[in-house]
Amino acid sequence: MVGTPTMESMIVEALRNQIPVKTLPGVSIANVQEQPEQPFDISFDILSGPNQIRVLGEVKPTFSPRVLEEIGPWIRRLKSLRTDVAVAVIAAQLSSQAQTFCIENEIDFLDLSGNVFINVPGKFMLQRSGMRASGEFAAPSQSARTANVFSGRFSRVLRVLLQQPRPWSISEIARELEKESTQFRDRFPGTEVDFTISQGSVSKAITGLEEQLGVRRRGTAIVVPEPARLLQMWADKYKERYRWRLRSSFQTGNPFGSDLTKIADGISPLLQGVYAFTGAIAATKNAPFIDVDIVDVFAASGAADAMGLRDLKSQASNGPPIRVITPYDAGVFMYSNLLERALVVSPVQAYLDLYARGGRDLKQAEYLLDNVIQRQWRNV
């Protein structure tokens, strides 16, 4: 298996310049060779103090968990035959999911961001993860056939799968998005929220999920073998961008108290368009012991510009502050529910926002997962 010459030459140069181990004290790379022997693309020595191990590598721009699953048996067989060397996958960048898959399945790896896992039992062990890519070593752009399913409109496919983790077809997912759009507009006349995306976009999202081993295909059916794992994958990605999204939010006063319905009655006249409560306040019915220190509200683009809402800052506060967030995608409103007169996001969306906040909110996220979301899954 041979990677592209350009990728190989870039990795060879980076190895010779010690890029992957630059900030690891006492660790260095030596004797880098291209195509040293079949079927390997590259070989080199890693030195750590008095220890040294030969690494034989398979080079690609990146490795998805799906690709790793396919080549894993080949690598493990080679390792069983060559117990004196490491057999590793080497890439410009490996995602955190790919790194986790490698460690769990005893696949050695190294990337140009500095993530490394080289384990030759009884002879050598070196591990570092969590290093982020920058500049020329950033991951290549995604294939036109796949999509970042954890972001933007493609995440609506995730919402369908995690609302009802049953077998789905591409066309059924597309129809479910149309159905949810219609039901939402019927419940909230005058709103222009639309969750639909094309079947082609659904297909790209599913292909992206397959690459991450989030879904499997059984004939024409798409199944989610481990919905909790898929939600965890999404939550980790969501958390990475959460604080960046909050930069466009604004915080205002709360003269309405702590009761969800009273807050909804108070802010409704001040907002134009659809909005929904999320985070801790959205979980109060399912987790009544929850401590609400801020009231998070998703307001559709333009709805949050009402000056009346910002003017609440000048009024005496009678409850936790209100934070208004412009959502990254209309999908945050999917599967939302009315609690009396207050619209709250789905348990999955509330989980994502609680998880992203961390701290004591993380415990509330776990409670929501164990007592609401997983119970819903069992009833599907």
C-alpha positions in Angstrom: 0.0 0.0 0.0 1.6 3.2 -1.1 0.5 6.8 -0.3 0.8 9.6 -2.7 4.4 10.8 -3.3 3.6 14.3 -2.2 2.2 13.1 1.1 5.1 10.7 1.6 7.7 13.3 0.9 6.0 15.8 3.3 5.9 13.2 6.1 9.5 12.2 5.4 10.6 15.8 5.7 8.6 16.3 8.9 10.0 13.2 10.5 13.6 14.2 9.6 12.9 17.6 11.1 11.5 16.0 14.3 8.1 17.7 13.9 6.0 14.9 15.5 8.2 14.7 18.6 9.4 18.3 18.8 8.1 19.0 22.4 8.7 15.5 23.8 11.8 15.7 26.1 14.4 13.1 25.3 12.6 11.7 22.2 14.0 11.8 18.7 13.6 10.3 15.3 16.4 8.8 13.2 17.2 6.8 10.1 14.1 7.8 8.1 13.7 5.8 4.9 11.1 5.8 2.1 9.7 2.5 0.9 12.1 0.4 2.9 10.4 -2.9 2.2 7.1 -4.2 1.0 4.4 -3.5 1.9 5.5 -0.5 3.9 5.7 3.1 2.8 8.2 4.4 5.3 10.5 3.3 8.2 12.3 5.1 11.0 13.7 4.7 14.5 12.2 6.3 17.6 14.6 6.9 20.4 13.4 7.7 23.9 16.2 7.9 26.4 18.1 4.6 26.2 15.2 2.9 24.4 14.9 2.5 20.7 12.4 0.9 18.4 12.1 0.5 14.6 8.8 1.7 13.2 7.4 0.4 9.9 4.6 2.7 8.6 1.6 2.8 6.3 1.1 6.4 5.1 -2.1 8.2 4.2 -3.3 11.9 4.4 -5.7 10.7 7.2 -7.3 7.5 8.5 -11.0 7.3 9.4 -12.2 4.8 11.9 -13.8 2.8 9.1 -10.5 2.5 7.2 -8.7 1.6 10.4 -11.3 -1.1 11.0 -10.6 -2.5 7.6 -6.8 -2.6 7.9 -6.7 -3.4 11.6 -6.5 -7.2 11.1 -3.7 -6.8 8.6 -1.7 -4.6 11.0 -2.2 -7.0 13.9 -1.1 -9.9 11.9 2.1 -8.1 10.8 2.7 -7.2 14.5 2.4 -10.8 15.5 5.0 -11.8 12.9 7.3 -8.8 13.6 7.4 -8.6 17.4 10.6 -6.6 17.5 9.2 -3.6 15.6 6.2 -1.3 15.6 3.8 -1.4 12.7 2.1 2.0 12.6 -0.4 4.1 10.6 1.1 7.5 9.8 -0.9 10.5 8.7 -0.9 14.3 8.4 -3.6 14.3 11.1 -5.7 11.7 12.9 -9.0 12.7 14.5 -9.6 12.0 18.2 -12.0 9.3 17.2 -9.4 7.6 15.0 -6.8 7.9 17.8 -9.2 6.3 20.3 -10.0 3.5 17.8 -6.3 2.8 17.4 -5.5 2.6 21.1 -8.5 0.4 21.8 -7.5 -1.9 18.9 -3.8 -1.9 19.5 -2.9 -0.1 16.3 0.3 2.0 16.6 0.0 5.5 15.1 1.8 8.8 14.6 0.7 12.1 13.0 2.3 15.4 12.2 0.4 17.2 14.9 2.4 15.3 17.5 -0.1 12.6 18.4 1.7 9.3 18.9 1.0 5.8 20.2 3.8 3.3 19.8 3.5 0.2 22.0 5.7 -2.8 21.6 5.0 -4.9 24.7 8.0 -5.4 26.9 10.2 -3.3 24.7 8.9 0.2 24.1 6.0 2.5 25.0 5.3 6.1 23.9 1.9 7.8 23.9 0.7 11.4 23.5 -2.7 12.6 22.3 -4.8 15.8 22.2 -2.4 17.6 20.0 -4.1 19.9 17.5 -3.2 20.5 13.8 -2.1 23.8 12.5 -0.9 25.3 9.3 0.5 23.0 6.6 -0.3 19.9 8.7 -4.0 20.5 9.0 -6.2 17.7 7.8 -7.2 17.6 4.1 -10.6 18.8 3.2 -13.4 16.3 3.3 -14.4 14.3 0.2 -17.3 15.6 -1.8 -19.0 12.3 -1.0 -19.0 12.9 2.8 -20.1 15.7 5.1 -19.3 16.9 8.6 -22.3 15.4 10.1 -21.6 17.0 13.5 -22.1 20.5 12.1 -24.6 22.7 10.3 -27.6 21.3 8.5 -26.1 17.8 8.2 -26.5 17.4 12.0 -30.3 17.2 11.4 -29.6 13.7 10.2 -28.1 12.9 13.6 -31.2 14.3 15.3 -33.4 11.9 13.4 -31.2 8.9 14.2 -30.9 9.8 17.9 -34.6 10.6 18.3 -35.5 7.1 17.1 -32.5 4.8 16.8 -34.2 2.3 14.6 -33.4 1.1 11.1 -33.8 3.9 8.5 -33.3 4.3 4.8 -32.0 7.5 3.1 -35.4 8.3 1.8 -37.1 7.7 5.2 -34.7 10.1 6.9 -35.5 12.8 4.2 -39.2 12.3 4.7 -38.9 12.5 8.4 -37.2 15.9 8.1 -40.0 17.0 5.9 -42.6 15.7 8.3 -40.9 17.4 11.3 -40.8 20.7 9.3 -44.5 20.5 8.6 -45.5 19.6 12.1 -43.3 22.4 13.5 -44.9 25.0 11.3 -48.4 23.7 12.1 -47.7 24.0 15.8 -46.2 27.5 15.4 -48.0 29.3 12.5 -46.1 32.1 10.9 -42.6 30.6 11.5 -40.4 30.0 8.5 -38.3 27.2 10.1 -37.5 24.4 7.6 -35.5 21.3 8.5 -35.5 19.6 5.1 -32.3 18.8 3.2 -31.9 16.9 0.0 -31.6 13.1 -0.2 -28.1 13.7 -1.6 -27.2 15.6 1.6 -28.6 12.9 3.7 -26.5 10.4 1.9 -23.4 12.4 2.4 -24.1 12.7 6.1 -24.6 8.9 6.4 -21.4 8.3 4.5 -19.6 10.6 6.9 -21.1 8.7 9.9 -20.0 5.4 8.3 -16.5 6.6 8.2 -16.7 7.4 11.9 -18.3 4.0 12.6 -21.3 5.8 14.0 -23.8 3.8 11.8 -23.8 0.5 9.9 -25.6 -0.5 6.7 -27.6 -3.7 6.6 -28.7 -3.9 3.0 -30.6 -0.6 2.4 -31.2 -0.1 6.1 -29.0 2.3 8.2 -28.7 1.3 11.9 -27.2 2.9 14.9 -25.5 0.1 16.8 -24.5 2.2 19.8 -26.6 5.4 20.1 -25.0 6.4 23.3 -21.5 6.3 21.7 -22.8 8.3 18.7 -24.3 10.9 21.1 -21.0 11.1 23.0 -19.1 11.6 19.7 -21.4 14.5 18.8 -21.2 16.0 22.3 -17.4 16.1 22.1 -17.5 17.9 18.8 -20.2 20.2 20.0 -18.2 21.1 23.1 -15.2 22.1 20.9 -17.2 24.9 19.3 -19.6 25.8 22.1 -17.7 28.7 23.6 -17.0 30.1 20.1 -20.8 30.1 19.5 -21.4 31.9 22.8 -19.4 34.9 21.4 -22.4 35.9 19.4 -24.8 35.6 22.3 -25.9 38.4 24.7 -26.9 38.3 28.3 -29.7 40.4 29.9 -31.6 40.7 33.1 -34.5 38.6 34.4 -37.3 40.4 36.2 -39.6 37.3 35.7 -38.3 35.0 38.4 -37.2 31.3 38.1 -40.4 29.7 36.8 -40.1 28.5 33.2 -43.6 29.5 32.2 -43.4 32.9 33.8 -40.1 33.6 32.0 -41.7 32.4 28.7 -44.7 34.7 29.2 -42.3 37.6 29.9 -40.0 37.3 27.0 -42.5 36.3 24.3 -43.7 39.8 23.6 -40.1 40.9 23.2 -39.1 38.4 20.6 -40.0 38.2 16.9 -39.9 34.7 15.6 -39.3 31.3 17.0 -37.3 30.6 20.2 -36.8 27.7 22.6 -35.3 27.2 26.0 -32.2 25.0 26.3 -29.6 23.8 28.8 -30.5 23.6 32.5 -33.8 25.4 32.3 -35.0 22.9 29.6 -34.2 19.9 31.8 -36.0 21.1 35.0 -39.1 19.0 34.3 -37.1 15.8 33.9 -34.4 16.6 36.5 -36.3 18.8 39.1 -33.3 19.0 41.4 -31.3 20.9 38.7 -29.7 24.2 39.7 -30.4 26.8 37.1 -27.8 29.6 37.2 -28.5 31.0 33.8 -31.5 30.7 31.4 -30.3 29.8 27.9 -32.6 30.7 25.0 -32.1 29.8 21.4 -33.6 32.5 19.2 -33.8 32.2 15.5 -31.7 34.7 13.5 -33.2 38.1 13.8 -35.5 37.2 16.6 -32.9 38.1 19.2 -32.4 41.7 17.9 -35.5 43.0 19.7 -34.2 45.9 21.8 -36.9 45.3 24.4 -35.1 42.1 25.5 -31.8 43.9 25.8 -33.5 46.6 27.9 -34.3 44.1 30.6 -30.8 44.7 31.8 -31.9 47.9 33.3 -34.7 46.3 35.4 -34.4 44.8 38.8 -33.4 41.1 38.5 -35.7 38.5 40.1 -34.1 35.3 38.8 -31.1 33.9 37.0 -29.9 36.0 34.0 -31.2 35.3 30.5 -28.7 34.5 27.8 -29.9 34.7 24.2 -28.1 32.5 21.6 -28.4 32.6 17.9 -28.3 28.8 16.9 -25.7 27.5 14.5 -28.5 25.7 12.6 -32.3 25.6 12.7 -32.0 21.9 13.6 -31.8 22.9 17.3 -35.6 23.4 17.2 -36.3 19.8 15.9 -38.3 17.6 18.3 -38.8 20.5 20.7 -41.8 20.3 23.1 -44.2 22.7 24.7 -44.2 22.7 28.5 -47.3 24.6 29.3 -46.6 27.8 27.3 -42.8 27.4 27.1 -41.1 25.8 24.1 -38.1 23.7 25.2 -35.5 21.9 23.0 -35.4 18.1 22.7 -33.7 16.1 25.4 -30.8 15.4 23.0 -30.2 19.1 22.4 -30.5 19.9 26.1 -27.9 17.2 26.7 -25.5 18.7 24.2 -25.7 22.1 25.8 -25.4 20.8 29.4 -22.4 18.6 28.4 -20.7 21.5 26.7 -20.9 23.7 29.8 -19.2 21.0 31.9 -18.8 21.2 35.6 -21.9 20.4 37.6 -24.0 20.7 34.4 -22.2 17.6 33.2 -23.8 15.6 36.0 -27.2 16.9 34.8 -26.4 15.8 31.3 -25.6 12.3 32.5 -28.9 12.2 34.5 -30.8 13.3 31.3 -29.1 10.6 29.3 -29.7 7.8 31.8 -33.2 8.7 32.8 -34.8 10.3 29.8 -32.9 9.8 26.5 -32.0 6.1 27.0 -35.5 5.3 28.3 -36.9 6.9 25.1 -34.5 4.7 23.0 -35.7 1.6 24.8 -39.3 2.4 23.8 -38.5 2.7 20.1 
